[in-house]
Amino acid sequence: MKSKGSKGKCRGILEHSRNIGISQSEFERRTLEALREPLESGQICVSRAARRTDFPARFQLVAAMNPCPCGWLGHANGKCRCSLDQVAKYRGKLSGPLLDRIDLMIEVPSLSDAELQARGDGEPSARARERVCDARAIQLARQGKANALLTPAEVDRHCQPDAAGALLLKQAIARLSLSARAYHRILRVARSIADLAASAQIVSTHVAEAVHYRRGLAQA
């Protein structure tokens, strides 16, 4: 994120209300850690000499990383020669508090030759866009804002699962040692999954999918 200004004056943040894409391998740990504040609060504090100013900095972060330094870990060709220590050091650039602020973590495995040449049978992008627009309309009608902007109190009001979903979430909290932040983020994601399915009630399958997305790095 960049600020514009000179002579100690802070004039603005360029990346407010935008999408930001990063590759983990391109940044030092301290640079990645600087994302924690704006990811949590939607604001960033910029200090210049004797001045300190808060700016809006709400954005959607899209990040990518290889499974190991060489990129071949887990591949069927067996090319990876990284040691366990090298993999741990590589992944250690992402701290627990930063990962706790990322809602969706998905492993994208390599495709075989046959899979690359096969015709895709997934949902067309146009249809996916329609479902996203419909889900957003549902959110605005229900609470006047997107699910991502719900406060903890609003999450308690609008994102409560059914009995089976609540039990599943309770088990996940105990098994995965989830934080209070993770608890509220899972409920927001589960609410969004339910909205995409045009379901007024959050059920156990929605909760299970939301919990699964937080386990992506551990399963990689």
Backbone as ProteinMPNN parsed JSONL, in Angstrom:
{"seq_chain_A": "MKSKGSKGKCRGILEHSRNIGISQSEFERRTLEALREPLESGQICVSRAARRTDFPARFQLVAAMNPCPCGWLGHANGKCRCSLDQVAKYRGKLSGPLLDRIDLMIEVPSLSDAELQARGDGEPSARARERVCDARAIQLARQGKANALLTPAEVDRHCQPDAAGALLLKQAIARLSLSARAYHRILRVARSIADLAASAQIVSTHVAEAVHYRRGLAQA", "coords_chain_A": {"N_chain_A": [[0.836, -1.187, 0.0], [0.543, 2.204, -0.785], [1.419, 5.485, 0.186], [0.814, 8.946, -0.484], [2.669, 11.851, -0.464], [4.655, 14.536, 0.978], [7.315, 16.183, 2.772], [6.574, 15.499, 5.381], [3.799, 15.401, 5.291], [0.831, 13.566, 5.103], [-1.089, 12.302, 2.554], [-2.841, 10.416, 1.421], [-4.203, 7.103, 0.703], [-3.682, 4.747, -1.785], [-4.854, 2.276, -2.314], [-7.436, 1.807, -1.311], [-10.531, 0.133, -1.093], [-10.013, -1.737, -3.148], [-8.835, -4.624, -5.016], [-6.094, -6.573, -4.001], [-3.356, -8.322, -5.136], [-0.905, -10.675, -4.233], [2.267, -12.407, -4.154], [3.544, -14.719, -1.971], [6.265, -15.394, -1.857], [7.634, -13.18, -2.724], [7.935, -11.262, -0.783], [9.248, -10.033, 2.338], [8.907, -11.283, 5.704], [8.232, -9.25, 7.566], [7.077, -7.347, 5.94], [4.777, -8.662, 5.016], [3.526, -8.928, 7.48], [2.677, -6.361, 7.942], [0.257, -6.212, 6.75], [-1.633, -7.033, 8.534], [-2.979, -5.143, 10.204], [-4.639, -3.428, 8.406], [-6.186, -5.501, 7.235], [-7.684, -6.349, 9.367], [-8.962, -4.051, 10.491], [-9.618, -2.386, 8.369], [-8.393, -0.005, 8.074], [-5.422, 2.032, 7.999], [-2.534, 3.152, 9.651], [-0.47, 5.86, 9.073], [2.669, 7.201, 9.577], [4.528, 10.125, 9.566], [7.301, 11.813, 10.301], [6.463, 14.093, 12.719], [3.799, 13.687, 12.447], [0.781, 11.776, 12.492], [-1.527, 9.812, 10.933], [-4.677, 8.339, 10.231], [-5.921, 6.343, 7.623], [-8.503, 5.226, 5.365], [-8.405, 1.846, 4.366], [-9.532, -0.462, 3.184], [-9.645, -3.563, 1.63], [-9.626, -6.32, -0.712], [-7.776, -9.14, -0.274], [-5.826, -11.192, -2.289], [-3.83, -13.86, -2.26], [-0.959, -15.848, -3.104], [1.04, -18.815, -2.924], [3.813, -21.076, -3.255], [4.053, -24.629, -2.481], [6.487, -25.201, -1.336], [9.994, -24.141, -1.244], [11.095, -24.877, -3.806], [8.857, -25.502, -5.223], [7.83, -27.998, -5.949], [6.834, -29.766, -4.055], [4.939, -32.559, -3.062], [4.207, -33.193, -5.646], [3.581, -35.56, -8.262], [5.816, -36.237, -9.772], [7.997, -36.318, -8.145], [10.125, -34.49, -7.901], [10.818, -32.715, -5.891], [13.259, -31.666, -3.59], [13.463, -30.453, -1.211], [14.175, -29.984, 2.231], [12.572, -30.855, 5.374], [13.005, -28.819, 7.199], [13.563, -26.67, 5.499], [11.107, -26.354, 4.2], [9.499, -25.723, 6.407], [10.682, -23.291, 7.211], [10.172, -21.739, 4.964], [7.347, -21.643, 4.896], [7.027, -20.443, 7.291], [7.151, -17.723, 6.979], [4.634, -16.803, 6.93], [2.77, -15.768, 9.466], [0.919, -17.009, 12.343], [-1.088, -15.129, 13.336], [-1.465, -13.589, 10.971], [-2.422, -15.514, 9.131], [-4.752, -16.088, 10.45], [-6.379, -14.072, 9.707], [-7.112, -14.554, 7.144], [-9.64, -15.725, 5.185], [-10.273, -17.738, 3.294], [-8.561, -20.527, 2.29], [-7.085, -22.378, -0.122], [-5.89, -25.311, -1.604], [-4.321, -25.805, -4.686], [-3.888, -28.305, -6.685], [-1.477, -29.831, -8.957], [-2.309, -30.575, -12.364], [-2.94, -33.517, -14.273], [-1.757, -34.675, -17.525], [-3.972, -35.593, -18.986], [-6.07, -34.371, -17.638], [-5.538, -31.691, -18.142], [-6.051, -31.554, -20.865], [-8.687, -32.215, -21.065], [-12.112, -31.247, -21.508], [-13.541, -28.643, -19.643], [-16.078, -28.958, -17.131], [-17.229, -27.284, -15.37], [-19.104, -24.748, -13.532], [-20.363, -22.154, -15.568], [-18.795, -18.929, -15.959], [-20.499, -16.741, -16.242], [-22.886, -17.608, -15.073], [-21.991, -18.025, -12.465], [-21.399, -15.413, -11.765], [-23.981, -14.334, -11.741], [-25.07, -15.672, -9.528], [-23.468, -14.649, -7.495], [-24.138, -11.927, -7.59], [-26.855, -12.126, -6.934], [-26.618, -13.156, -4.335], [-25.333, -11.042, -3.038], [-27.317, -9.1, -3.238], [-29.214, -10.244, -1.549], [-27.866, -10.009, 0.899], [-27.656, -7.222, 1.229], [-30.355, -6.566, 1.401], [-31.049, -7.88, 3.736], [-29.32, -6.922, 5.827], [-28.228, -4.514, 5.089], [-25.587, -4.246, 4.297], [-22.538, -5.799, 3.069], [-21.643, -9.206, 3.917], [-18.989, -9.404, 4.767], [-18.516, -7.056, 6.113], [-19.796, -7.138, 8.5], [-20.173, -6.532, 11.969], [-19.024, -8.069, 15.091], [-21.306, -8.174, 16.796], [-23.36, -7.976, 14.915], [-22.868, -10.269, 13.468], [-23.626, -12.186, 15.35], [-26.335, -11.698, 15.264], [-27.19, -12.126, 12.604], [-25.968, -14.401, 11.575], [-26.325, -16.944, 12.704], [-26.089, -20.444, 12.943], [-28.038, -23.497, 12.334], [-29.038, -26.053, 14.75], [-27.46, -28.367, 14.277], [-25.387, -27.283, 12.781], [-24.313, -25.48, 14.647], [-23.348, -27.255, 16.562], [-21.388, -28.593, 15.082], [-19.633, -26.473, 14.59], [-18.839, -25.886, 17.189], [-17.388, -28.205, 17.807], [-15.34, -27.949, 15.943], [-14.045, -25.656, 16.855], [-12.949, -26.569, 19.262], [-11.323, -28.695, 18.36], [-9.581, -27.566, 16.481], [-8.538, -25.451, 17.81], [-9.511, -22.791, 17.497], [-9.512, -19.223, 17.215], [-11.259, -16.35, 18.675], [-11.541, -14.497, 16.665], [-11.354, -16.135, 14.381], [-13.659, -17.635, 14.758], [-15.781, -15.779, 14.329], [-15.2, -15.078, 11.701], [-15.523, -17.49, 10.338], [-18.277, -17.82, 10.633], [-19.187, -15.634, 9.123], [-18.318, -16.391, 6.568], [-19.733, -18.807, 6.298], [-22.304, -17.761, 6.29], [-22.225, -16.396, 3.858], [-21.865, -18.538, 2.092], [-24.301, -19.837, 2.448], [-25.98, -17.812, 1.478], [-25.213, -17.781, -1.216], [-26.289, -20.172, -1.945], [-28.89, -19.543, -1.803], [-30.145, -19.933, 0.641], [-31.985, -19.382, 3.518], [-31.36, -20.174, 6.056], [-28.432, -20.986, 7.864], [-26.83, -24.001, 7.613], [-25.43, -27.22, 8.651], [-23.777, -28.139, 6.546], [-22.956, -25.793, 5.302], [-21.45, -24.623, 7.343], [-19.464, -26.589, 7.627], [-18.116, -26.382, 5.162], [-17.122, -23.777, 5.35], [-15.372, -24.03, 7.544], [-13.567, -25.85, 6.479], [-12.23, -24.294, 4.561], [-10.482, -22.828, 6.105], [-8.493, -24.539, 6.719], [-6.721, -24.975, 4.761], [-3.877, -24.447, 4.382], [-2.713, -26.065, 6.309], [-3.291, -28.568, 5.338], [-1.927, -28.696, 2.995]], "CA_chain_A": [[0.0, 0.0, 0.0], [1.37, 3.384, -0.939], [0.874, 6.777, 0.593], [1.34, 10.033, -1.278], [2.881, 13.031, 0.357], [6.028, 14.987, 1.115], [7.552, 17.129, 3.867], [5.852, 15.114, 6.587], [2.356, 15.435, 5.111], [0.219, 12.335, 4.591], [-2.171, 12.777, 1.694], [-3.854, 9.453, 1.009], [-3.858, 5.718, 0.428], [-4.138, 4.48, -3.143], [-5.454, 0.968, -2.507], [-8.697, 1.644, -0.594], [-11.635, -0.456, -1.86], [-9.499, -2.405, -4.336], [-8.295, -5.965, -4.839], [-4.641, -6.609, -3.997], [-2.821, -9.66, -5.343], [0.502, -10.772, -3.876], [2.895, -13.715, -4.078], [4.227, -14.769, -0.685], [7.712, -15.52, -2.005], [8.223, -11.917, -3.144], [7.954, -10.308, 0.312], [9.778, -10.436, 3.617], [7.877, -11.514, 6.714], [7.786, -8.0, 8.185], [6.187, -6.685, 4.983], [3.507, -9.376, 5.076], [2.903, -8.64, 8.775], [2.066, -5.035, 7.882], [-1.116, -6.351, 6.247], [-2.539, -7.452, 9.599], [-3.825, -4.035, 10.672], [-5.73, -3.088, 7.485], [-7.081, -6.64, 7.05], [-8.569, -6.445, 10.531], [-9.734, -2.839, 10.78], [-9.979, -1.619, 7.182], [-7.695, 1.27, 8.149], [-3.977, 1.935, 8.188], [-1.932, 4.337, 10.256], [0.744, 6.303, 8.4], [3.397, 8.185, 10.385], [5.552, 10.894, 8.883], [7.886, 12.766, 11.249], [5.638, 14.316, 13.912], [2.394, 13.514, 12.094], [0.232, 10.42, 12.493], [-2.85, 9.922, 10.327], [-5.353, 7.1, 9.857], [-6.581, 6.389, 6.328], [-9.256, 4.008, 5.009], [-7.596, 0.925, 3.545], [-10.239, -1.732, 3.09], [-9.347, -4.18, 0.343], [-9.713, -7.776, -0.769], [-6.447, -9.68, -0.5], [-5.701, -12.471, -2.978], [-2.422, -14.209, -2.106], [-0.581, -17.161, -3.619], [2.358, -19.292, -2.522], [4.155, -22.446, -3.604], [4.056, -25.488, -1.302], [7.841, -25.272, -0.796], [10.85, -23.228, -2.006], [11.274, -25.255, -5.216], [7.539, -25.565, -5.836], [7.455, -29.34, -6.395], [6.405, -30.611, -2.941], [3.672, -33.243, -3.261], [3.956, -33.507, -7.05], [3.791, -36.972, -8.584], [7.11, -36.488, -10.415], [9.007, -36.513, -7.11], [11.284, -33.626, -8.111], [11.134, -31.892, -4.726], [14.379, -32.088, -2.755], [13.476, -29.562, -0.047], [14.125, -30.652, 3.526], [11.464, -30.43, 6.229], [13.364, -27.521, 7.77], [13.416, -25.654, 4.454], [9.669, -26.135, 4.008], [8.996, -25.034, 7.593], [11.165, -21.909, 7.162], [9.454, -21.068, 3.867], [5.976, -21.371, 5.324], [7.073, -19.626, 8.498], [6.983, -16.308, 6.649], [3.229, -16.482, 7.204], [2.544, -15.963, 10.888], [-0.417, -17.435, 12.737], [-2.027, -14.006, 13.333], [-1.81, -13.195, 9.599], [-3.272, -16.564, 8.583], [-6.039, -16.002, 11.128], [-7.149, -13.017, 9.039], [-7.413, -15.002, 5.777], [-10.86, -16.529, 5.315], [-10.341, -18.878, 2.37], [-7.263, -21.066, 1.887], [-7.392, -23.499, -1.006], [-4.778, -25.925, -2.308], [-4.577, -26.018, -6.11], [-2.917, -29.324, -7.093], [-1.116, -29.908, -10.376], [-3.192, -31.41, -13.171], [-2.3, -34.473, -15.175], [-1.899, -34.331, -18.953], [-5.347, -35.868, -19.406], [-6.947, -33.344, -17.048], [-5.287, -30.435, -18.843], [-6.623, -31.615, -22.207], [-10.124, -32.482, -21.002], [-13.003, -30.086, -21.498], [-14.056, -28.351, -18.317], [-17.524, -29.086, -16.972], [-17.606, -26.476, -14.218], [-20.14, -23.732, -13.699], [-19.916, -21.033, -16.403], [-18.518, -17.701, -15.215], [-21.68, -15.87, -16.264], [-23.823, -18.111, -14.065], [-21.396, -17.756, -11.152], [-21.584, -13.984, -11.515], [-25.384, -14.13, -11.383], [-25.282, -16.136, -8.154], [-22.805, -13.696, -6.602], [-24.975, -10.716, -7.561], [-28.063, -12.451, -6.17], [-26.241, -13.282, -2.927], [-25.068, -9.691, -2.522], [-28.618, -8.441, -3.079], [-29.806, -10.816, -0.335], [-27.174, -9.438, 2.049], [-28.035, -5.818, 1.372], [-31.747, -6.515, 1.852], [-31.137, -8.404, 5.107], [-28.597, -6.177, 6.853], [-27.772, -3.229, 4.586], [-24.152, -4.265, 4.01], [-22.012, -7.119, 2.733], [-21.323, -10.025, 5.084], [-17.62, -9.136, 5.2], [-18.487, -5.834, 6.92], [-20.587, -7.319, 9.725], [-19.489, -6.482, 13.254], [-19.324, -9.263, 15.887], [-22.704, -8.155, 17.252], [-24.209, -8.256, 13.76], [-22.688, -11.69, 13.166], [-24.49, -12.917, 16.279], [-27.729, -11.476, 14.893], [-27.546, -12.564, 11.252], [-25.179, -15.541, 11.085], [-26.419, -18.095, 13.59], [-26.434, -21.686, 12.249], [-29.015, -24.349, 13.006], [-28.474, -26.815, 15.86], [-26.397, -29.238, 13.782], [-24.272, -26.415, 12.4], [-23.712, -24.954, 15.864], [-22.594, -28.35, 17.176], [-20.198, -28.809, 14.257], [-18.723, -25.357, 14.826], [-18.293, -26.076, 18.541], [-16.375, -29.256, 17.712], [-14.207, -27.41, 15.185], [-13.335, -24.728, 17.733], [-12.167, -27.358, 20.212], [-10.348, -29.54, 17.676], [-8.609, -26.762, 15.746], [-8.102, -24.349, 18.683], [-9.823, -21.571, 16.762], [-9.61, -17.981, 17.981], [-12.533, -15.639, 18.567], [-11.56, -13.905, 15.322], [-11.67, -17.198, 13.432], [-15.065, -18.006, 14.974], [-16.652, -14.825, 13.64], [-14.924, -15.137, 10.266], [-16.166, -18.706, 9.835], [-19.711, -17.567, 10.534], [-19.416, -14.751, 7.972], [-18.161, -17.193, 5.352], [-20.871, -19.729, 6.244], [-23.467, -16.96, 5.88], [-22.074, -16.134, 2.424], [-22.121, -19.798, 1.384], [-25.753, -20.027, 2.486], [-26.582, -16.833, 0.569], [-24.968, -18.241, -2.581], [-27.217, -21.284, -2.174], [-30.243, -18.999, -1.593], [-30.678, -20.563, 1.846], [-32.181, -18.418, 4.604], [-30.771, -20.74, 7.265], [-27.101, -21.594, 7.79], [-26.909, -25.39, 8.08], [-24.14, -27.834, 8.953], [-22.931, -28.226, 5.351], [-22.363, -24.476, 5.104], [-20.415, -24.47, 8.37], [-18.369, -27.514, 7.312], [-17.347, -25.819, 4.049], [-16.403, -22.603, 5.851], [-14.273, -24.518, 8.376], [-12.599, -26.488, 5.579], [-11.437, -23.288, 3.894], [-9.461, -22.322, 7.022], [-7.519, -25.593, 6.98], [-6.021, -25.225, 3.507], [-2.431, -24.498, 4.475], [-2.32, -27.21, 7.123], [-3.47, -29.779, 4.556], [-1.094, -28.622, 1.782]], "C_chain_A": [[0.872, 1.24, 0.0], [0.639, 4.608, -0.409], [1.526, 7.854, -0.262], [1.534, 11.238, -0.37], [4.354, 13.384, 0.42], [6.103, 15.942, 2.296], [6.696, 16.803, 5.083], [4.351, 15.099, 6.466], [1.861, 14.123, 4.503], [-1.023, 12.704, 3.81], [-3.152, 11.711, 1.251], [-3.3, 8.076, 0.759], [-4.485, 5.335, -0.914], [-4.984, 3.223, -3.262], [-6.756, 0.76, -1.727], [-9.774, 1.126, -1.546], [-11.155, -1.057, -3.179], [-9.148, -3.853, -3.996], [-6.774, -5.882, -4.915], [-4.191, -8.051, -4.144], [-1.337, -9.694, -5.023], [0.967, -12.225, -3.984], [3.763, -13.738, -2.832], [5.737, -14.743, -0.83], [8.392, -14.195, -2.336], [8.435, -10.947, -1.985], [8.591, -10.891, 1.566], [8.635, -10.567, 4.628], [7.352, -10.202, 7.298], [6.854, -7.221, 7.252], [4.809, -7.331, 4.988], [2.767, -9.065, 6.377], [2.208, -7.287, 8.777], [0.639, -5.082, 7.356], [-2.112, -6.636, 7.364], [-3.501, -6.339, 10.015], [-4.94, -3.688, 9.687], [-6.681, -4.251, 7.212], [-8.098, -6.732, 8.172], [-9.509, -5.254, 10.647], [-10.217, -2.089, 9.549], [-9.364, -0.236, 7.182], [-6.204, 1.009, 8.299], [-3.468, 3.256, 8.736], [-0.618, 4.638, 9.548], [1.394, 7.398, 9.239], [4.474, 8.831, 9.536], [6.051, 11.963, 9.848], [6.977, 12.895, 12.468], [4.16, 14.084, 13.641], [2.005, 12.033, 12.095], [-1.209, 10.52, 12.013], [-3.391, 8.541, 9.978], [-6.091, 7.298, 8.532], [-7.419, 5.131, 6.126], [-8.418, 3.132, 4.097], [-8.27, -0.438, 3.517], [-10.047, -2.306, 1.689], [-9.573, -5.679, 0.443], [-8.342, -8.31, -1.15], [-6.536, -11.042, -1.173], [-4.214, -12.824, -2.986], [-2.164, -15.62, -2.622], [0.801, -17.527, -3.108], [2.566, -20.706, -3.039], [4.146, -23.309, -2.342], [5.417, -25.573, -0.618], [8.72, -24.346, -1.625], [11.003, -23.584, -3.481], [9.95, -25.363, -5.959], [7.04, -26.943, -6.204], [6.939, -30.24, -5.272], [5.027, -31.227, -3.213], [3.374, -33.611, -4.695], [4.319, -34.959, -7.338], [5.159, -37.253, -9.203], [8.257, -36.632, -9.41], [10.234, -35.636, -7.223], [11.71, -32.85, -6.869], [12.277, -32.508, -3.921], [14.497, -31.194, -1.515], [13.407, -30.382, 1.234], [12.926, -30.142, 4.319], [11.75, -29.063, 6.835], [13.203, -26.403, 6.744], [11.947, -25.333, 4.206], [9.098, -25.346, 5.178], [9.429, -23.568, 7.594], [10.42, -21.111, 6.102], [8.041, -20.691, 4.298], [5.924, -20.49, 6.561], [7.003, -18.143, 8.232], [5.55, -15.848, 6.89], [2.941, -16.791, 8.664], [1.122, -16.435, 11.168], [-1.422, -16.295, 12.753], [-2.414, -13.53, 11.928], [-2.743, -14.226, 8.974], [-4.669, -16.514, 9.196], [-6.954, -14.977, 10.483], [-7.497, -13.376, 7.595], [-8.546, -16.017, 5.841], [-10.847, -17.804, 4.483], [-8.936, -19.294, 1.968], [-7.502, -22.358, 1.116], [-6.117, -24.008, -1.667], [-5.184, -26.177, -3.758], [-3.547, -27.031, -6.615], [-2.619, -29.255, -8.579], [-2.052, -30.866, -11.099], [-2.374, -32.364, -14.037], [-2.484, -34.022, -16.621], [-3.339, -34.506, -19.423], [-6.297, -34.792, -18.877], [-6.764, -32.006, -17.749], [-5.98, -30.402, -20.202], [-8.129, -31.84, -22.206], [-10.911, -31.174, -21.002], [-13.556, -29.885, -20.097], [-15.572, -28.469, -18.262], [-18.009, -28.303, -15.758], [-18.692, -25.468, -14.549], [-19.613, -22.586, -14.564], [-19.747, -19.761, -15.572], [-19.741, -16.784, -15.158], [-22.696, -16.293, -15.214], [-23.292, -17.847, -12.656], [-21.572, -16.285, -10.783], [-23.019, -13.688, -11.101], [-25.642, -14.537, -9.937], [-24.636, -15.182, -7.146], [-23.636, -12.42, -6.473], [-26.253, -10.956, -6.754], [-27.755, -12.536, -4.681], [-25.979, -11.912, -2.309], [-26.369, -8.935, -2.313], [-29.326, -8.943, -1.821], [-29.186, -10.182, 0.902], [-27.59, -7.994, 2.285], [-29.469, -5.68, 1.867], [-31.873, -6.935, 3.317], [-30.51, -7.459, 6.136], [-28.014, -4.854, 6.374], [-26.293, -3.139, 4.273], [-23.738, -5.676, 3.63], [-21.646, -7.889, 3.999], [-19.935, -9.726, 5.631], [-17.525, -7.942, 6.14], [-19.259, -5.968, 8.22], [-19.706, -7.247, 10.962], [-19.775, -7.769, 14.022], [-20.769, -9.321, 16.382], [-23.665, -8.477, 16.112], [-24.066, -9.697, 13.301], [-23.58, -12.53, 14.064], [-25.959, -12.805, 15.883], [-28.095, -12.152, 13.575], [-26.907, -13.879, 10.812], [-25.236, -16.756, 12.002], [-26.839, -19.346, 12.817], [-27.525, -22.448, 12.98], [-28.294, -25.2, 14.057], [-27.309, -27.689, 15.419], [-25.165, -28.426, 13.394], [-23.547, -25.86, 13.611], [-22.86, -26.013, 16.563], [-21.303, -28.605, 16.405], [-19.173, -27.709, 14.494], [-18.076, -25.463, 16.204], [-17.182, -27.121, 18.528], [-15.133, -28.747, 16.984], [-13.384, -26.461, 16.043], [-12.42, -25.492, 18.685], [-11.038, -28.117, 19.511], [-9.239, -28.727, 17.026], [-8.072, -25.59, 16.558], [-8.317, -23.001, 18.0], [-9.938, -20.376, 17.697], [-11.001, -17.383, 17.853], [-12.665, -14.985, 17.199], [-11.955, -14.947, 14.285], [-13.129, -17.614, 13.536], [-15.992, -17.075, 14.19], [-16.429, -14.862, 12.126], [-15.546, -16.382, 9.638], [-17.663, -18.479, 9.669], [-20.04, -16.633, 9.372], [-19.326, -15.534, 6.667], [-19.324, -18.161, 5.201], [-22.137, -19.0, 5.805], [-23.413, -16.677, 4.378], [-22.34, -17.388, 1.601], [-23.614, -20.08, 1.339], [-26.452, -19.062, 1.53], [-26.387, -17.245, -0.888], [-25.89, -19.401, -2.955], [-28.667, -20.851, -2.006], [-30.927, -19.662, -0.408], [-30.791, -19.524, 2.96], [-31.499, -18.872, 5.879], [-29.379, -21.295, 6.99], [-27.2, -22.992, 8.389], [-25.502, -25.972, 8.207], [-23.218, -27.914, 7.733], [-22.262, -26.888, 5.044], [-21.236, -24.241, 6.099], [-19.204, -25.349, 8.047], [-17.5, -26.961, 6.185], [-16.522, -24.628, 4.516], [-15.207, -23.015, 6.709], [-13.178, -25.115, 7.501], [-11.698, -25.455, 4.922], [-10.339, -22.729, 4.793], [-8.365, -23.339, 7.28], [-6.626, -25.858, 5.767], [-4.526, -25.358, 3.638], [-1.967, -25.704, 5.26], [-2.387, -28.503, 6.329], [-2.549, -29.83, 3.34], [0.148, -29.488, 1.924]], "O_chain_A": [[1.858, 1.297, 0.736], [-0.578, 4.743, -0.539], [2.66, 7.692, -0.712], [0.644, 11.591, 0.403], [5.204, 12.617, -0.034], [5.083, 16.448, 2.763], [6.159, 17.697, 5.737], [3.669, 14.81, 7.449], [2.409, 13.637, 3.514], [-1.922, 13.353, 4.347], [-4.219, 12.055, 0.741], [-2.091, 7.89, 0.62], [-5.671, 5.571, -1.145], [-5.759, 3.099, -4.21], [-7.142, -0.387, -1.505], [-9.913, 1.618, -2.666], [-11.813, -0.905, -4.209], [-9.164, -4.251, -2.831], [-6.226, -5.205, -5.785], [-4.598, -8.912, -3.363], [-0.585, -8.837, -5.488], [0.161, -13.152, -3.913], [4.622, -12.874, -2.655], [6.424, -14.132, -0.012], [9.615, -14.097, -2.237], [9.056, -9.902, -2.177], [8.489, -12.09, 1.826], [7.545, -10.031, 4.428], [6.146, -10.06, 7.502], [5.952, -6.521, 7.712], [3.792, -6.638, 4.966], [1.542, -8.951, 6.39], [1.255, -7.081, 9.529], [-0.109, -4.114, 7.493], [-3.318, -6.493, 7.161], [-4.701, -6.574, 10.161], [-6.102, -3.654, 10.093], [-7.869, -4.024, 6.98], [-9.238, -7.143, 7.957], [-10.708, -5.42, 10.874], [-11.115, -1.253, 9.645], [-9.756, 0.619, 6.388], [-5.78, -0.085, 8.675], [-3.915, 4.33, 8.335], [0.246, 3.769, 9.436], [0.758, 8.397, 9.572], [5.243, 8.143, 8.865], [5.326, 12.901, 10.178], [6.746, 11.913, 13.174], [3.341, 14.273, 14.54], [2.803, 11.163, 11.745], [-2.02, 11.228, 12.61], [-2.657, 7.68, 9.491], [-6.795, 8.29, 8.343], [-7.082, 4.076, 6.661], [-7.793, 3.624, 3.158], [-7.635, -1.453, 3.8], [-10.261, -1.619, 0.69], [-9.695, -6.235, 1.534], [-7.807, -7.98, -2.209], [-7.231, -11.937, -0.693], [-3.424, -12.152, -3.65], [-3.047, -16.478, -2.581], [1.638, -16.652, -2.885], [1.605, -21.448, -3.239], [4.225, -22.772, -1.237], [5.503, -25.97, 0.544], [8.248, -23.804, -2.624], [11.037, -22.69, -4.326], [9.922, -25.321, -7.189], [5.932, -27.068, -6.724], [6.631, -31.402, -5.536], [4.075, -30.521, -3.547], [2.375, -34.283, -4.953], [5.239, -35.515, -6.74], [5.623, -38.393, -9.165], [9.363, -37.023, -9.782], [11.289, -35.989, -6.697], [12.844, -32.375, -6.798], [12.27, -33.699, -3.612], [15.533, -31.191, -0.85], [12.664, -31.361, 1.311], [12.336, -29.119, 3.974], [10.845, -28.24, 6.97], [12.755, -25.309, 7.085], [11.584, -24.171, 4.021], [8.314, -24.418, 4.984], [8.635, -22.692, 7.939], [10.079, -19.948, 6.314], [7.597, -19.562, 4.089], [4.902, -19.865, 6.846], [6.813, -17.363, 9.166], [5.285, -14.655, 7.036], [2.876, -17.958, 9.052], [0.231, -16.28, 10.333], [-2.524, -16.461, 12.229], [-3.552, -13.114, 11.707], [-3.743, -13.862, 8.356], [-5.653, -16.856, 8.54], [-8.168, -15.007, 10.686], [-8.118, -12.575, 6.896], [-8.414, -17.057, 6.486], [-11.354, -18.837, 4.92], [-8.2, -18.508, 1.372], [-8.06, -23.316, 1.652], [-5.35, -23.224, -2.226], [-6.265, -26.702, -4.023], [-2.428, -26.64, -6.945], [-3.391, -28.701, -9.361], [-2.528, -31.843, -10.521], [-1.265, -32.048, -14.468], [-3.261, -33.111, -16.907], [-3.864, -33.676, -20.165], [-7.212, -34.359, -19.578], [-7.73, -31.265, -17.932], [-6.443, -29.349, -20.642], [-8.779, -31.673, -23.238], [-10.426, -30.137, -20.552], [-13.987, -30.836, -19.445], [-16.267, -28.125, -19.218], [-19.056, -28.606, -15.187], [-19.136, -25.353, -15.691], [-18.514, -22.093, -14.313], [-20.47, -19.546, -14.6], [-19.986, -16.13, -14.145], [-23.296, -15.453, -14.544], [-24.055, -17.488, -11.759], [-21.857, -15.954, -9.632], [-23.249, -12.876, -10.204], [-26.345, -13.84, -9.205], [-25.189, -14.938, -6.074], [-23.813, -11.897, -5.373], [-26.68, -10.094, -5.986], [-28.529, -12.052, -3.855], [-26.371, -11.662, -1.169], [-26.517, -8.21, -1.329], [-29.962, -8.165, -1.11], [-29.896, -9.852, 1.852], [-27.848, -7.595, 3.421], [-29.772, -4.787, 2.659], [-32.708, -6.404, 4.049], [-31.093, -7.219, 7.193], [-27.376, -4.142, 7.149], [-25.791, -2.047, 4.006], [-24.485, -6.631, 3.84], [-21.37, -7.285, 5.036], [-19.726, -9.79, 6.843], [-16.555, -7.824, 6.889], [-19.366, -4.999, 8.972], [-18.622, -7.83, 10.998], [-20.688, -8.503, 13.646], [-21.385, -10.387, 16.388], [-24.664, -9.167, 16.313], [-25.023, -10.289, 12.803], [-24.217, -13.476, 13.603], [-26.742, -13.72, 16.141], [-29.193, -12.694, 13.442], [-27.276, -14.417, 9.768], [-24.275, -17.522, 12.064], [-27.843, -19.316, 12.106], [-27.897, -22.1, 14.1], [-27.081, -25.08, 14.231], [-26.286, -27.752, 16.1], [-24.034, -28.84, 13.651], [-22.319, -25.773, 13.62], [-21.789, -25.712, 17.09], [-20.248, -28.809, 17.004], [-17.977, -27.984, 14.588], [-16.893, -25.161, 16.361], [-16.148, -26.937, 19.17], [-14.008, -29.074, 17.363], [-12.155, -26.462, 15.966], [-11.267, -25.114, 18.891], [-9.919, -28.17, 20.02], [-8.082, -29.148, 17.02], [-7.249, -24.819, 16.066], [-7.406, -22.175, 17.936], [-10.404, -20.502, 18.83], [-11.817, -17.83, 17.047], [-13.758, -14.921, 16.636], [-12.786, -14.685, 13.416], [-13.766, -17.913, 12.526], [-16.881, -17.535, 13.473], [-17.376, -14.695, 11.358], [-16.043, -16.322, 8.514], [-18.25, -18.901, 8.673], [-21.059, -16.813, 8.705], [-20.154, -15.364, 5.772], [-19.851, -18.327, 4.101], [-22.944, -19.54, 5.049], [-24.441, -16.714, 3.702], [-22.963, -17.32, 0.541], [-24.137, -20.512, 0.312], [-27.404, -19.442, 0.848], [-27.292, -17.079, -1.706], [-26.228, -19.59, -4.123], [-29.575, -21.681, -2.058], [-32.13, -19.924, -0.438], [-29.81, -18.865, 3.304], [-31.102, -18.044, 6.698], [-29.17, -21.993, 5.999], [-27.609, -23.151, 9.539], [-24.513, -25.304, 7.908], [-22.004, -27.772, 7.871], [-21.123, -26.857, 4.576], [-20.184, -23.717, 5.736], [-18.06, -24.912, 8.177], [-16.274, -27.061, 6.247], [-15.363, -24.479, 4.13], [-14.14, -22.41, 6.608], [-11.992, -24.907, 7.759], [-10.509, -25.714, 4.741], [-9.349, -22.201, 4.285], [-7.402, -23.04, 7.986], [-5.872, -26.83, 5.74], [-3.941, -26.281, 3.072], [-0.948, -26.309, 4.928], [-1.634, -29.437, 6.602], [-2.401, -30.882, 2.72], [0.965, -29.551, 1.006]]}, "name": "protein", "num_of_chains": 1, "seq": "MKSKGSKGKCRGILEHSRNIGISQSEFERRTLEALREPLESGQICVSRAARRTDFPARFQLVAAMNPCPCGWLGHANGKCRCSLDQVAKYRGKLSGPLLDRIDLMIEVPSLSDAELQARGDGEPSARARERVCDARAIQLARQGKANALLTPAEVDRHCQPDAAGALLLKQAIARLSLSARAYHRILRVARSIADLAASAQIVSTHVAEAVHYRRGLAQA"}
